[in-house]
Amino acid sequence: DSIVLLNDDKYDETFSGSLDLNETSIELNKVQGFNRVSSYVDAIENEKPLLLIVDDNKDIIYYLQTLLENQYAIETAFNGHDGISLAMEIIPDIIISDVLMPDKDGYELCDALKNNELTSHIPIILLTAKVDSASRITGIKKGADAYLGKPFDELELKAQLENLLNIRKSLQGHYQTLENKSDSNEGLKSIEDPFLVK
């Protein structure tokens, strides 16, 4: 038997619970924002990049979701700690993060993800009201790929997202080419080895 759980509310409140069915415990966990399963389906079926937005301001998150939901499958987190955990779980294609947040700020998020083998390749855009040069330098040193001040220009944000994803795709293609060449060389070497032995 199977059970399908549906929720009509696009922006729902956090809840967790469990359901025992045939002595099997089904854990139900949902975070605020888009339903995680829906995000994966959206990313796969519509070939959308998976975007993680990390901000403690729900109004900012709602605004960014509304602005970007047609181009991206979106996941959200409301503080730096949860943002780091979620990024390591879902491995998004790109991240937008606020700087000033509870439970680890945007700089700490950058530092943690850029120094982790699983997530170091993910482009990160920092959005913040702190636009002084010292703050920008701190963000860059922590690994931010772009740094936009609030209020930000919508077209600039979209351009930065598109540009960073294109750069990542180019790098992936480059490394794939190098890997294919390496495999070809190994194959040639294995063919030549018996002749070298003779």
Summary of the structure (lengths in Angstrom):
residues: 198
radius of gyration: 21.1
end to end distance: 64.5
largest distance: 73.2
contacts: 552
relative contact order: 0.09
helix: 47%
strand: 20%
